[in-house]
């Protein structure tokens, strides 16, 4: 089985690669003879995320941008699966400079789809986000909910999703989409809330919390997300969207207090800052569609956040490198 993973040196992509080569996804039909990671190594990509598999004879790394036409030469013949993790993903950065998000997330995805279609790739999985739905006061979104993105990042991901669906409908190309809630876990860049707060506490700094901290998100451990992607690969249908919901819904202030408590710190460490422009209040996914196929998350937040904090405490050099290159 030949797998081509774009953005495979990033947070979620590298977890997928390590899991695939480590045999953790065999139960879902993912048993690779070759895994090619294709990554531009921007600030969010870190080749050290793949150090545990770099000597595996099945592994190959290619530095490249999904927007470049040269990607065609990198996709192997008779490729079984492409998983597109490659994306500009930080909302704050999209507000400051939307053009890069349009280029990578929309044009890059279209370029990848076109090349994959030409190569007759057997399956294409587009990794999307719950942010394409906008914000919801109560209840949760199912896969048929209208797209109402509120940030340039979310809008670019929504456009990419629509392109994927169009390639399936127009050309019969075998693509499916997964939309996941907020991820956390080892190897996440410290520009995101949880690793940033862990990093700051390790360094003795304060925690910059947007607004009043009442914005609500669902949280899922990255390893559960990767299992869900693999589950969708095995049991999902082409042309379909699968929400991957976290089982833990918490406000940002709750997350902050949990992390402070584990570190033995109090709320004096919180620094309330001006809220982000267009900050969505609440995200909530209805994950019944993929659960009806038999999928369930395994790692609860209490267990996952403690293990995550321990990983960052034990990998301070990784944090320093990631922070320096952001």
C-alpha positions as CSV (number, residue, x, y, z in Angstrom):
1,X,0.0,0.0,0.0
2,X,1.5,3.3,-1.1
3,X,0.4,6.4,0.9
4,X,1.2,10.1,0.0
5,X,0.8,12.4,3.0
6,X,0.9,16.2,2.4
7,X,1.6,18.3,5.5
8,X,3.0,15.1,7.1
9,X,5.6,16.9,9.2
10,X,2.9,18.9,11.0
11,X,1.0,18.2,14.2
12,X,-1.8,15.9,13.0
13,X,-0.1,14.7,9.8
14,X,3.0,13.4,11.7
15,X,0.7,11.6,14.1
16,X,-0.9,9.9,11.1
17,X,2.5,8.9,9.7
18,X,3.9,7.6,12.9
19,X,0.7,5.6,13.6
20,X,0.6,4.2,10.0
21,X,4.3,3.1,10.1
22,X,4.0,1.9,13.7
23,X,1.2,-0.6,12.8
24,X,-1.5,1.2,14.8
25,X,-3.8,1.6,11.8
26,X,-3.7,-1.9,10.4
27,X,-7.1,-2.6,11.8
28,X,-8.5,0.0,9.5
29,X,-6.8,-1.4,6.4
30,X,-3.8,0.9,6.5
31,X,-0.7,-1.3,6.2
32,X,1.8,0.8,4.1
33,X,4.6,-0.6,2.0
34,X,5.6,3.1,1.4
35,X,4.7,6.4,3.0
36,X,5.9,9.5,1.3
37,X,5.6,12.7,3.3
38,X,5.4,15.9,1.2
39,X,5.8,19.1,3.3
40,X,6.9,22.6,2.7
41,X,8.3,22.8,6.2
42,X,6.9,26.2,7.0
43,X,6.8,27.3,10.7
44,X,4.1,24.7,11.4
45,X,6.1,21.8,9.9
46,X,9.0,20.2,11.9
47,X,11.0,17.4,10.5
48,X,11.9,16.4,14.0
49,X,8.2,15.3,14.3
50,X,9.2,12.3,12.1
51,X,12.5,11.4,13.8
52,X,11.1,8.2,15.1
53,X,10.3,6.8,11.6
54,X,13.1,8.4,9.6
55,X,15.1,5.2,9.4
56,X,12.1,3.1,8.4
57,X,12.8,1.8,4.9
58,X,9.2,2.4,4.0
59,X,9.5,6.1,4.8
60,X,10.5,8.9,2.4
61,X,10.4,12.7,2.9
62,X,10.1,15.2,0.1
63,X,10.2,19.0,0.7
64,X,7.7,20.7,-1.4
65,X,4.6,22.9,-1.7
66,X,1.2,21.6,-2.8
67,X,0.8,24.7,-4.9
68,X,3.7,23.7,-7.2
69,X,3.1,21.7,-10.4
70,X,6.3,19.7,-9.6
71,X,4.3,17.7,-7.0
72,X,3.2,15.5,-9.9
73,X,6.7,14.0,-10.0
74,X,6.5,13.1,-6.3
75,X,3.3,11.1,-6.2
76,X,4.1,7.4,-6.7
77,X,2.6,5.3,-9.5
78,X,-0.4,3.3,-8.4
79,X,-0.9,5.4,-5.3
80,X,-3.5,3.9,-3.0
81,X,-4.2,6.9,-0.7
82,X,-3.5,10.6,-0.5
83,X,-4.3,12.3,2.8
84,X,-4.2,16.1,2.5
85,X,-3.2,17.6,5.9
86,X,-1.3,20.5,4.2
87,X,-2.9,23.8,5.1
88,X,-2.4,27.2,6.6
89,X,-4.4,26.7,9.8
90,X,-3.9,29.5,12.3
91,X,-6.9,31.9,12.5
92,X,-4.9,34.8,13.8
93,X,-2.5,34.6,10.9
94,X,-5.4,34.4,8.4
95,X,-6.8,37.7,9.8
96,X,-3.5,39.4,9.4
97,X,-2.7,38.0,6.0
98,X,-5.5,36.1,4.2
99,X,-3.7,35.7,0.8
100,X,-1.5,32.8,1.9
101,X,-4.5,31.0,3.1
102,X,-6.3,31.4,-0.2
103,X,-3.2,30.2,-2.0
104,X,-2.4,27.1,0.0
105,X,-5.8,26.0,1.2
106,X,-7.7,26.6,-2.0
107,X,-5.3,26.7,-5.0
108,X,-3.0,24.1,-3.4
109,X,-5.9,21.7,-2.8
110,X,-7.1,22.2,-6.4
111,X,-3.6,21.5,-7.7
112,X,-3.3,18.4,-5.6
113,X,-6.8,17.2,-6.7
114,X,-5.9,17.6,-10.4
115,X,-2.6,15.8,-10.1
116,X,-4.2,13.0,-8.1
117,X,-7.0,12.6,-10.6
118,X,-4.5,12.4,-13.4
119,X,-2.6,9.7,-11.5
120,X,-5.8,7.8,-10.8
121,X,-5.2,7.7,-7.1
122,X,-7.5,5.2,-5.5
123,X,-8.6,7.4,-2.5
124,X,-8.2,11.0,-1.5
125,X,-9.0,12.2,2.0
126,X,-9.4,15.9,2.6
127,X,-8.7,17.0,6.2
128,X,-11.0,19.8,7.1
129,X,-12.3,21.6,10.2
130,X,-15.4,22.3,12.2
131,X,-14.8,26.0,11.7
132,X,-16.4,25.9,8.2
133,X,-19.8,25.8,9.9
134,X,-19.3,29.1,11.7
135,X,-20.6,29.5,15.2
136,X,-23.6,27.8,17.0
137,X,-25.3,28.9,20.2
138,X,-26.9,25.5,21.0
139,X,-27.1,22.1,19.6
140,X,-24.6,20.8,17.1
141,X,-23.8,20.7,13.4
142,X,-24.4,17.6,11.3
143,X,-22.8,17.2,7.9
144,X,-25.7,18.8,6.1
145,X,-25.5,22.0,8.0
146,X,-24.9,25.1,5.8
147,X,-21.4,26.4,5.6
148,X,-21.1,29.9,7.3
149,X,-17.3,30.4,7.9
150,X,-16.4,33.6,9.8
151,X,-12.6,33.8,9.3
152,X,-10.5,33.8,6.2
153,X,-9.0,30.5,7.4
154,X,-12.4,28.9,7.7
155,X,-13.6,30.3,4.4
156,X,-10.5,28.9,2.6
157,X,-11.1,25.5,4.1
158,X,-14.8,25.6,3.1
159,X,-13.8,26.4,-0.5
160,X,-11.4,23.5,-0.5
161,X,-14.1,21.2,0.7
162,X,-16.4,22.3,-2.1
163,X,-13.7,21.7,-4.6
164,X,-13.3,18.2,-3.3
165,X,-17.0,17.5,-3.6
166,X,-17.1,19.0,-7.1
167,X,-14.2,16.7,-8.2
168,X,-16.2,13.7,-6.9
169,X,-19.4,14.8,-8.5
170,X,-18.0,16.0,-11.9
171,X,-15.2,13.4,-12.4
172,X,-16.2,10.6,-10.1
173,X,-12.9,11.1,-8.3
174,X,-12.8,9.0,-5.0
175,X,-12.6,11.7,-2.4
176,X,-14.1,12.0,1.1
177,X,-13.8,14.8,3.7
178,X,-13.4,14.7,7.5
179,X,-14.2,17.7,9.7
180,X,-12.7,17.6,13.1
181,X,-13.1,19.6,16.3
182,X,-10.1,21.1,18.2
183,X,-7.1,18.8,18.5
184,X,-4.6,18.7,21.3
185,X,-1.6,16.4,22.1
186,X,2.2,16.1,21.6
187,X,4.0,17.9,18.8
188,X,1.4,20.7,18.5
189,X,3.0,24.1,17.6
190,X,3.0,26.4,20.6
191,X,1.0,29.1,18.7
192,X,-2.2,27.2,19.6
193,X,-3.9,27.6,23.0
194,X,-3.1,24.5,24.9
195,X,0.6,24.1,23.9
196,X,1.1,27.9,24.3
197,X,-0.2,27.9,27.8
198,X,1.8,24.8,28.7
199,X,5.0,26.5,27.2
200,X,4.3,29.7,29.1
201,X,3.9,28.0,32.4
202,X,7.1,26.0,31.9
203,X,8.8,29.3,31.3
204,X,7.1,31.1,34.1
205,X,5.1,33.4,31.8
206,X,1.5,34.5,32.0
207,X,-1.3,33.0,29.9
208,X,-2.8,35.4,27.3
209,X,-6.5,34.6,27.3
210,X,-8.8,36.2,24.6
211,X,-11.7,38.3,25.9
212,X,-13.6,36.7,28.8
213,X,-12.5,33.2,28.0
214,X,-16.0,32.0,27.5
215,X,-15.6,30.8,23.9
216,X,-16.5,27.1,23.8
217,X,-14.8,24.3,21.8
218,X,-14.9,20.5,21.7
219,X,-11.6,18.8,22.3
220,X,-10.2,15.6,20.8
221,X,-6.8,14.0,21.3
222,X,-4.9,13.8,18.1
223,X,-4.5,10.1,18.2
224,X,-8.3,9.7,18.3
225,X,-8.5,12.0,15.3
226,X,-6.1,9.9,13.4
227,X,-8.0,6.7,14.2
228,X,-11.2,8.4,13.0
229,X,-9.5,9.4,9.7
230,X,-8.4,5.8,9.2
231,X,-11.9,4.6,10.1
232,X,-13.4,6.8,7.5
233,X,-10.9,5.4,5.0
234,X,-12.0,1.9,5.6
235,X,-15.7,2.3,6.1
236,X,-16.6,5.7,4.6
237,X,-18.1,6.3,1.2
238,X,-16.7,8.5,-1.6
239,X,-18.3,11.9,-1.9
240,X,-19.3,12.0,1.8
241,X,-18.4,14.2,4.7
242,X,-17.7,12.8,8.2
243,X,-17.7,15.0,11.3
244,X,-15.2,13.9,13.9
245,X,-16.5,15.2,17.2
246,X,-14.6,15.6,20.5
247,X,-16.4,14.2,23.5
248,X,-15.2,17.0,25.7
249,X,-16.9,20.5,25.4
250,X,-15.1,23.2,27.4
251,X,-14.7,26.9,27.4
252,X,-11.3,28.4,27.1
253,X,-11.4,29.6,30.7
254,X,-12.1,26.1,31.8
255,X,-9.2,24.7,29.8
256,X,-7.0,27.4,31.3
257,X,-8.0,26.6,34.9
258,X,-7.4,22.9,34.3
259,X,-3.9,23.5,33.0
260,X,-3.1,25.9,35.9
261,X,-4.4,23.3,38.4
262,X,-2.1,20.6,37.0
263,X,0.9,23.0,37.3
264,X,-0.1,24.0,40.8
265,X,-0.7,27.6,39.8
266,X,-3.6,30.0,40.4
267,X,-5.6,32.4,38.3
268,X,-3.1,35.3,38.8
269,X,-1.2,33.7,35.9
270,X,-4.0,34.7,33.5
271,X,-3.6,37.7,31.3
272,X,-6.8,38.8,29.7
273,X,-6.2,40.3,26.3
274,X,-8.3,42.0,23.6
275,X,-10.6,39.5,21.9
276,X,-9.8,38.2,18.4
277,X,-11.6,39.7,15.5
278,X,-14.7,37.7,14.5
279,X,-14.1,35.2,17.3
280,X,-16.7,32.4,17.1
281,X,-18.4,31.8,20.4
282,X,-19.0,28.1,20.2
283,X,-18.3,25.1,17.9
284,X,-20.1,21.7,18.3
285,X,-20.1,18.8,15.9
286,X,-22.7,16.1,15.6
287,X,-20.5,13.0,15.2
288,X,-23.3,10.5,14.9
289,X,-22.6,9.7,11.2
290,X,-19.1,8.2,11.9
291,X,-20.2,6.7,15.2
292,X,-23.0,4.8,13.4
293,X,-20.1,3.1,11.5
294,X,-18.7,2.0,14.8
295,X,-16.1,4.7,15.7
296,X,-15.7,6.0,19.3
297,X,-13.0,8.1,20.9
298,X,-10.7,6.4,23.4
299,X,-8.9,9.2,25.3
300,X,-10.8,11.4,27.7
301,X,-9.6,15.0,28.3
302,X,-8.5,14.4,31.9
303,X,-6.1,11.6,30.8
304,X,-5.1,13.3,27.6
305,X,-4.2,16.7,28.9
306,X,-2.1,15.2,31.7
307,X,-0.1,13.1,29.3
308,X,0.2,16.1,26.9
309,X,1.6,18.3,29.6
310,X,4.1,15.6,30.6
311,X,5.3,15.3,27.0
312,X,6.0,19.0,26.7
313,X,7.8,19.0,30.0
314,X,10.0,16.3,28.7
315,X,10.6,17.9,25.3
316,X,11.7,21.4,26.1
317,X,14.2,21.5,23.2
318,X,11.4,20.7,20.8
319,X,9.4,23.6,22.3
320,X,12.3,26.0,21.9
321,X,12.8,25.0,18.2
322,X,9.0,25.3,17.4
323,X,8.7,28.6,19.2
324,X,11.8,30.0,17.5
325,X,10.5,29.1,14.0
326,X,7.0,30.4,14.3
